[in-house]
Every structure is written in structure tokens, then in C-alpha cells.
Amino acid sequence: MASNIRLLLVGGAIVVGGIYAGTRYFFGKPSLHLVAPEGSSLEVSVDGQLLAPTKTTENHFTFEVQKGAHLVDITDSVSGTNRKHQVSLSNGFTELVLPANDQQCFARFDVAKAMYEQKGSGMEQPPALKERYAGATPFELPSSTWLTIKELPERLKKGNPANLLLPVDCSALAGSPEQISAAVGF
């Protein structure tokens, strides 16, 4: 009897999860992520329509948009720079990171050990550099990746991934992992 109930609960959870995933895939809204450079004031428009962020954490802005092909226009009123991206958003799970200007590239760091597994307070050693994103072109936000320290989960189960994606000047991206870590403030 108990195993039948367990089987029913597990089966129900799988069905609910499948319904959620299917609903989000077909009916959910894709997201665009933008990290504002220090000292900038950005305006974002999609297909000529000015957008307000659906979520803001520090200098990370998230915008929900409809599926399909779009022209995204990012204007910095402080520097006078303008960056356009042509994007294609195929489903509700799509999350793209858009560089704000031609000099904004990104570096992804594995922060699980440095921030969650080390003894003591703070980071005793810098996180490991996992990936570099050059070319100032849009790319998909990897899973288990956050764009500010404030967004990281308070706790993390041992063995679970936690990555931090930080902007870095494209000229610094060719440096050693230690130089890139220093460039982002680790």
C-alpha cells in the first residue's frame, strides 16, 4: 500500500513537472539579460518599443519579451553609445545575455567551492574561471548561473553547481585566469 502511494506521488510529480515545462516552453516568455556598465544609463527597446525591466538586481536587468525574431537597441545616454542586437527567441526557456556595448565581454566563474564550501568568512581563494564569452555578441545564459553576487542562493547543497557570470572588458579577456579574476575584482 505504502509503495503504491509513493509511486502515485512520484508519478503525480512527474506529470505536474511535465505540464509546467510544456506550458513554459510553449506559452512562457523568453528573457533578455543586460548588465549595465558602471556609470551608464541604459535604455532598451525591442522592435522600436521602449521596454521597462521586469526584474532589477543591482546592475542586472531582466526583460521579458515575446518569442520570435527581434531587433534589440541598447542606448547609453551617458556615453552616447548605441548597440544593436538581432536575436531569435524560440521558446519560453530561452534566456539570452546581451552585451551593453562593443567592449563588454563576460567571464563565468565556478563559485560553489569558493563561496559555499570554504571554511571561514568570505572567499579565501578566487573562484575558478570556467568560460570566457568574447565577441560582444548575445549568448544563452548557462544553467545554474547568476549575474550578481546578491542573486546567488543563500545556501547550496554540496555538489550542486553555482556559477557567477561577470562583465569584463573585452581587452582583458585574453589574459590569464588570474588576470581575469583580478579584472572582475576577485
N, C-alpha and C positions, 0 to 999 in steps of 0.2 A: 504494500500500500504506500509506504513512505517513498519507495523508489519511483512509483507511478506519479506521485505528486511532484517529486524532484524533476522527473522527465517532463511533466506538464509545465512546470515553471521555467525550465531551461528552454523548452520549445516555444513557450509564450514570449520569452525574452528575445529569442532569435527572430520571431515573427515581428515583434514591435520594432526591433533594430532594423530589420529589412524594410519595414514600412517607412521608418524615419529616413533611412538612406535613400530610398526611392523617391520619397517626397522632396527631400532636399536636392537630389540630383535633377529632377525634372522641374520643380517649382521654386526652388531656392534661388537667392540672388548671389551671383559671384561678388567677390570683394577685391578692391584695389587698395594696396597699402603704400603709403608715402611717408618717408621720414624727412622732415623739414630740416635743412641745414641750419646751423646756428646763425642767428641774426637775420634770418629770412622771413618773409611774409608771403605765403603762397596762396594763390587762387587756383582752383582746379575746375575745369569744365570738361564735360563729356558731350561730344557731338554738339558743341556750341552752347550747352546749358550749364550754368554755374552750379556746382554741387556744394552742399554742406556735408561735412563728415558725419557718419553715423556713429563713430566712436573716436575718442581722442584720449591718448595716454602720453603725457609729456609731449615729445615732438613726433609721435607716431599717429598718423591719421588714417582711418579706415573709411572707405566709401563703398556702399553697396550700389551696384548697377545692374541693369538688365543683361541677360545673356545676349550674345551676338558680337558683331564687329563694331568697334568704336574708335573714335579719334579722341584721345585724352590730351588736353592742353594744360600745362602747368606753367604759371607765370609767377615770378618772384618780383613783387613791386618794389622791394628794397634795392636789389641789384639790377633790375631791368631785364633779367634773363628770361628766356622762354624755352620750354622743352615740350615737344610733341611726341606722343607715342601712339602707334596704331596697335590695338590689342584685339584679340579674339577670345571671347569668354564662352566656353561651350556648355558648362553646366553649373549647378549651384554649389559645387565643391571647389570651383576654381578660385584661387587666391593668388593674385599677382602683386609683386613688389615693383614699383615704378621709381626709377631714379629721378630725382628732382631736377638735376642739371647734368651737363655733359661730363662734369668732374666727379660725380657721385658714383662710386662703386661700393661693393659690400664685402664683408668677411663674416663667415659663420664660425662660431666657436662652440665647442662642447663644454658646457659649464656644469654638467652633472657632478663631476668629481670635485671641481674647484669650489662650487657653491653649496653643495649638499652633503658631500661625503667627508670633507676635511674636518679635522678637529680644530677647535679654536674659533676665533671670530674673524670674519672676512675671508678674503682669498689669500692663502699662503703661497700659492703658485698660480701663474696665469693660466687661464683655460687653454685647451689645445685648439689650434686653428684647424678647422675641418674642411673649409671650402672657401674659394675666392670667386667673386662674381664681378667680372670685368666687362668692359664694353658699354657701360651705361645704358643697357637695354633691359626691358622688363623680363622678369623671370618668375617662375612659380615659387611661392613660399613653401619651403620644405616642412614636412610634418614635424611636430614637437619643437617648433622654432618660434621664438618670441622676438620682438623688435626693441624692447626696453627692459631693463632690469626690473622695473616696477611691475611688469606684466608676468614675470616668471612666477610659477606656483610657489606658494609658501613652503610646501613640503613636496618631496619627490620620493616615490618608492625606490628602494635600492635596485639598480639595474635598468630603471626607466631612463629614456633619453631626455635631455634638456639642452637646447641649443639657443644661442643668442646671435641674432643677425644684426650687425652694426655697420653704419655707413663709414666708408673710408675714402679718402681722396684717391682717385684712380692712379695717380703717380706713385703712391705709397704701396699699391697692391703688388708690385713686382719685388718688394723687399722680402726678407726672411720672415718666418713666422714670428720671431721675437720683435722685429721691426714693426710688423703689422699690429701685434699686440700693443706695443708702445704707442702706435699712431691712434689707436682707439681708446687709450687710457688704462690699459691693464698693466 
